[in-house]
Amino acid sequence: MGRTMKLEMKMKNARPLQPRRRLCALAAALAAAALMAPAVQAQNWPSKAVRIVVGGPAGGTADTLARIVAEGLTQSLGKPVIVEAKPGAAGVIAVNDLLKSPHDGHTLLLIQGGIVTETPLAYKVSYKPFTDLKPLVQVSRQGLILVGNADLPPTNLKDLVGYIKSRPGGADFASYATGMRGHTAGVQLARLAHVELKHIGYKGSPPALQDVMGGHVPLMFDAPPTSLPLLKAGKIKAFAVNFPTRITALPDVPTFKELGYPALAEVGWMGLWSTPDLSPAIQDKVRELSLQHLQQPKIRGQIEALGLEAGLPLTPQELAKDLRASYERQGELLRSIQYKPE
């Protein structure tokens, strides 16, 4: 075979490789750009003021925690971080605000984990709890307190159980919302202690606590921030805490676990949330800066002064696992009493 023919065949065989190489180079460039895009987004974020939408009233616990987080982010970012209270509908109004806003990290949400584990089971909601929301940071932890009217004769849980058993028809207990943990904690206690407890649901803690102080309802499972001032003033009394350990603000109040009811050791928490499709780099930046601020001793002390415990530096994956487990437990309890979402 002549030299010319060999050269022609070699060139013929080489021609298809050139476009293929160009395609490979283009694909590599696109892949590199895709990998760089989140980092660039994080570098450019925030480009304006950041909003933290709060699922509670101005001046409430969630609002106070959001302002603590906002202070730290403002210092770190050099951009204003504004807190907006969006109370109502058990937090659903705040969730809808987050979902309707651009998913670019300029709107975040601070709300209790119950927005995923309780609200969708207690009420009919339009959002999908495990696909529309993503927890980024656990800001605080809390347990419910079994509180009662200050004039109740019992001074401890054992005597309270005996007191309820001695009364025809048992006793009533209030909750801040039907279908939520304040309700199901009473269901659990009634079963574990073999007593009769009748639930009376209220719209929020303040009116329920008012009736507990007035003697219209003897007992209530309530969150520490709303009960703590009344406990310190002697207007109500505490019997036990539904939490794995005693809480810092009430060191003399035992846990249900200590008193023989280990099933009553549920951990509730407040968290900072985004939508799952927010740039991973921005999610990481929000987490890193928030945790740096929240882990300072001074900030932990501010959180504990509210009757809460400081949050743990759990990953979003760990938080999601905890939410799923709590959702299953709450769902099982509500199904056991044939509860239907309102």
matplotlib code that plots the C-alpha trace (Angstrom):
import matplotlib.pyplot as plt

x = [0.0, 1.4, 2.4, -0.3, -3.1, -2.1, -2.1, -5.6, -7.0, -5.5, -7.0, -10.4, -10.4, -9.4, -12.1, -14.9, -12.8, -12.6, -16.3, -16.3, -13.4, -15.1, -18.3, -16.3, -14.5, -17.9, -19.4, -16.4, -16.7, -20.4, -19.8, -17.1, -19.5, -22.3, -19.9, -18.8, -22.4, -23.4, -20.1, -20.6, -24.2, -23.0, -20.4, -23.0, -25.5, -27.0, -27.4, -30.1, -31.8, -32.6, -36.0, -36.7, -40.4, -41.7, -44.6, -45.8, -46.8, -44.4, -42.9, -43.5, -40.9, -40.3, -40.0, -37.4, -35.4, -35.5, -34.1, -31.3, -30.4, -30.9, -28.4, -25.7, -26.4, -26.4, -23.0, -21.5, -23.0, -22.9, -26.4, -29.6, -31.6, -35.2, -37.6, -41.3, -44.0, -46.5, -48.8, -51.9, -53.2, -50.7, -47.8, -49.2, -49.3, -45.5, -44.8, -46.8, -44.9, -41.6, -42.9, -44.2, -41.0, -38.1, -36.0, -32.8, -31.9, -33.3, -36.3, -35.9, -38.3, -38.1, -40.7, -41.2, -40.5, -44.2, -44.9, -43.8, -44.6, -47.9, -49.6, -50.1, -51.7, -53.9, -55.1, -55.6, -52.6, -51.7, -47.9, -46.0, -44.1, -41.2, -40.7, -41.5, -39.5, -35.9, -34.5, -31.1, -30.4, -31.8, -32.1, -33.6, -35.0, -37.8, -40.2, -43.7, -44.4, -47.4, -48.7, -51.7, -53.8, -51.8, -54.5, -54.6, -53.9, -51.2, -47.6, -46.0, -46.9, -47.6, -50.1, -51.6, -52.3, -53.9, -55.9, -57.3, -58.1, -60.1, -62.3, -65.4, -64.9, -61.2, -60.0, -59.9, -56.7, -56.2, -54.0, -52.9, -54.3, -56.3, -54.4, -51.0, -48.5, -50.1, -53.1, -51.4, -49.2, -52.3, -53.6, -50.3, -50.3, -53.9, -52.9, -49.7, -51.0, -54.4, -56.4, -59.2, -58.3, -60.7, -59.1, -60.3, -58.6, -57.9, -56.6, -53.2, -51.6, -52.6, -56.4, -55.8, -53.4, -55.9, -58.5, -55.9, -55.1, -58.8, -59.5, -61.8, -59.4, -57.0, -54.2, -52.4, -49.4, -47.7, -44.4, -41.9, -41.7, -45.4, -45.6, -42.3, -43.3, -46.4, -44.5, -42.0, -44.8, -46.5, -49.7, -49.5, -47.5, -45.4, -45.5, -43.2, -41.4, -41.9, -38.2, -35.3, -33.5, -34.5, -34.5, -32.1, -34.8, -36.6, -33.9, -36.2, -38.9, -38.4, -38.9, -41.6, -38.8, -37.4, -40.9, -41.5, -42.9, -40.0, -42.3, -43.0, -39.6, -40.4, -38.1, -39.6, -37.5, -37.4, -35.4, -34.3, -35.7, -35.4, -36.9, -34.9, -34.1, -32.1, -28.5, -26.5, -23.7, -26.1, -27.6, -24.2, -23.3, -26.6, -25.8, -22.2, -22.9, -26.0, -24.2, -21.2, -23.5, -25.8, -23.0, -21.6, -22.1, -23.9, -26.4, -27.0, -27.8, -30.3, -32.1, -32.1, -33.6, -36.7, -37.1, -35.6, -32.4, -29.9, -30.1, -27.7, -25.4, -27.3, -27.0, -30.1, -30.1, -30.2, -32.9, -35.0, -34.6, -35.8, -38.8, -39.8, -39.7, -41.8, -44.3, -44.8, -45.3, -47.7, -49.6, -50.0, -51.3, -53.9, -55.0, -55.5, -58.1, -59.7, -58.7, -59.5, -57.7, -59.8]
y = [0.0, 3.4, 6.2, 8.5, 5.9, 5.2, 8.9, 9.3, 6.4, 7.9, 11.3, 9.6, 7.7, 10.8, 13.1, 11.8, 12.2, 16.0, 16.8, 14.2, 15.9, 19.2, 17.7, 16.2, 19.6, 21.4, 18.8, 19.2, 23.0, 22.8, 20.5, 22.8, 25.7, 23.8, 23.0, 26.6, 28.1, 27.4, 28.9, 32.0, 32.3, 32.0, 34.7, 37.0, 36.3, 38.3, 41.0, 42.8, 42.6, 39.1, 38.4, 35.9, 35.1, 34.1, 31.7, 33.5, 36.9, 39.9, 39.7, 35.9, 33.2, 32.5, 36.3, 36.7, 33.7, 35.1, 38.4, 36.6, 34.8, 38.0, 39.9, 37.3, 37.1, 40.9, 41.1, 38.4, 39.4, 43.1, 43.3, 43.9, 40.9, 41.8, 39.8, 39.8, 38.2, 36.3, 34.8, 32.7, 29.4, 27.4, 28.7, 28.0, 31.7, 32.0, 28.8, 30.1, 33.4, 31.4, 29.2, 32.1, 34.2, 33.7, 30.7, 32.6, 32.8, 36.2, 34.8, 32.3, 30.9, 30.5, 28.2, 25.2, 21.7, 21.0, 22.7, 19.4, 16.9, 18.2, 20.9, 18.7, 16.0, 18.3, 20.6, 20.4, 22.2, 23.0, 22.4, 19.1, 19.0, 16.8, 18.1, 21.8, 22.6, 21.9, 22.5, 24.2, 25.0, 23.9, 27.1, 25.9, 22.8, 22.6, 20.2, 20.8, 21.4, 19.9, 22.9, 23.3, 25.8, 27.2, 26.1, 22.4, 20.3, 18.0, 19.3, 16.5, 14.2, 11.1, 12.9, 14.5, 11.1, 9.9, 13.1, 12.6, 8.9, 10.0, 12.3, 11.0, 11.7, 12.4, 15.9, 18.3, 19.5, 22.4, 22.6, 25.5, 23.8, 20.7, 18.0, 19.3, 18.0, 19.8, 17.7, 14.3, 14.6, 14.6, 11.5, 9.8, 10.7, 9.4, 6.0, 5.6, 6.7, 5.0, 8.1, 9.9, 13.2, 15.2, 17.5, 21.1, 22.8, 26.5, 28.9, 29.7, 29.4, 32.8, 32.1, 28.5, 29.7, 32.3, 29.6, 27.5, 30.4, 31.1, 27.5, 26.8, 24.1, 22.5, 21.3, 22.1, 21.0, 24.2, 25.4, 27.0, 30.5, 31.2, 29.3, 30.4, 34.0, 32.7, 29.9, 32.4, 34.6, 31.7, 32.0, 28.4, 25.3, 22.8, 19.0, 17.6, 18.3, 16.3, 16.4, 14.0, 16.1, 18.9, 22.3, 25.0, 27.5, 25.1, 23.0, 21.9, 20.5, 16.7, 15.1, 12.5, 10.1, 10.5, 9.9, 6.6, 7.8, 7.4, 7.7, 11.3, 12.7, 14.3, 17.0, 19.9, 22.5, 25.8, 25.9, 28.1, 26.7, 27.2, 25.5, 22.4, 23.9, 26.7, 26.7, 24.2, 26.7, 29.3, 26.7, 25.9, 29.5, 30.2, 27.1, 28.0, 31.7, 30.9, 28.1, 30.3, 32.9, 30.6, 28.6, 31.7, 31.4, 34.8, 33.8, 30.4, 32.2, 34.4, 31.3, 29.6, 32.7, 32.1, 28.7, 26.9, 24.9, 25.9, 24.0, 21.3, 21.6, 18.8, 18.4, 18.9, 15.2, 14.5, 17.1, 15.6, 12.1, 13.5, 15.2, 11.9, 10.0, 12.6, 12.8, 9.0, 9.1, 12.0, 10.4, 7.1, 9.0, 10.9, 7.8, 6.0, 8.6, 8.7, 12.3, 13.9, 17.0, 20.1]
z = [0.0, -1.0, 1.5, 0.0, 0.4, 4.1, 4.8, 3.3, 5.3, 8.6, 7.9, 7.1, 10.4, 12.4, 11.1, 13.4, 16.5, 16.2, 16.8, 19.6, 21.3, 21.0, 22.6, 25.4, 26.0, 26.0, 28.5, 30.8, 30.7, 31.4, 34.3, 35.8, 35.4, 37.2, 40.1, 40.3, 40.2, 43.8, 45.1, 43.0, 44.3, 47.9, 47.2, 45.9, 48.7, 50.1, 47.5, 49.6, 53.0, 54.3, 55.8, 58.6, 58.6, 62.0, 62.5, 65.6, 67.0, 67.4, 70.9, 71.1, 71.6, 67.9, 67.3, 70.1, 68.8, 65.3, 66.5, 68.2, 64.9, 62.9, 65.1, 64.4, 60.7, 60.4, 62.1, 59.9, 56.5, 56.8, 55.4, 57.3, 58.4, 59.1, 61.2, 60.1, 62.3, 60.3, 63.0, 62.4, 61.2, 63.4, 61.4, 57.9, 57.0, 57.6, 55.6, 52.7, 52.8, 52.5, 49.7, 47.6, 47.9, 45.6, 46.7, 46.6, 50.3, 50.9, 52.8, 55.6, 58.1, 61.9, 63.3, 65.6, 64.3, 64.9, 61.5, 60.1, 62.8, 64.3, 62.2, 59.1, 61.3, 63.2, 60.4, 56.6, 55.1, 51.5, 51.8, 51.8, 55.1, 54.1, 50.5, 50.7, 53.9, 54.9, 58.5, 58.5, 62.1, 65.4, 67.4, 70.6, 72.4, 74.8, 76.6, 77.8, 81.5, 83.3, 85.2, 87.4, 89.4, 92.4, 94.9, 93.8, 97.0, 95.4, 95.3, 93.3, 90.4, 92.6, 94.7, 91.7, 90.1, 93.4, 93.5, 90.0, 90.7, 93.8, 91.8, 90.0, 86.3, 86.7, 85.8, 82.9, 81.2, 78.8, 75.7, 73.5, 70.4, 69.7, 67.9, 69.0, 71.5, 74.4, 73.7, 73.0, 76.1, 78.2, 76.3, 77.0, 80.7, 81.1, 79.7, 81.5, 84.9, 84.4, 85.1, 83.4, 81.8, 79.6, 77.1, 76.5, 73.6, 73.4, 70.7, 72.2, 75.6, 77.1, 77.3, 78.5, 81.2, 82.3, 82.9, 84.8, 87.1, 87.5, 88.5, 85.5, 84.3, 86.8, 84.6, 81.3, 79.3, 78.2, 76.8, 79.2, 77.8, 78.5, 81.8, 83.3, 84.4, 86.0, 87.8, 89.2, 90.3, 92.1, 90.0, 88.9, 90.0, 88.0, 88.5, 85.9, 82.6, 79.4, 78.4, 78.7, 81.3, 83.8, 82.1, 83.2, 84.0, 86.4, 88.0, 90.9, 88.6, 87.9, 84.6, 83.9, 83.1, 86.7, 88.1, 86.2, 82.9, 80.4, 77.4, 78.3, 77.2, 73.9, 72.6, 70.7, 69.0, 67.1, 63.9, 61.0, 57.7, 54.0, 50.9, 49.8, 46.4, 47.9, 46.7, 48.9, 49.2, 50.7, 53.0, 54.3, 54.7, 56.7, 58.9, 59.5, 60.5, 62.6, 64.6, 65.2, 66.8, 68.6, 70.3, 72.1, 75.9, 76.0, 73.4, 75.0, 78.2, 76.4, 75.1, 78.5, 80.1, 78.0, 79.6, 76.6, 76.1, 73.4, 70.2, 69.2, 66.1, 64.3, 60.5, 58.3, 57.7, 61.5, 62.0, 59.2, 60.8, 64.1, 62.4, 60.7, 64.0, 65.8, 62.9, 63.2, 67.0, 66.8, 64.0, 65.9, 69.0, 67.0, 65.2, 68.5, 69.5, 66.1, 65.6, 62.2, 60.9, 61.1]

ax = plt.figure().add_subplot(projection="3d")
ax.plot(x, y, z, "-o")
ax.set_aspect("equal")
plt.show()
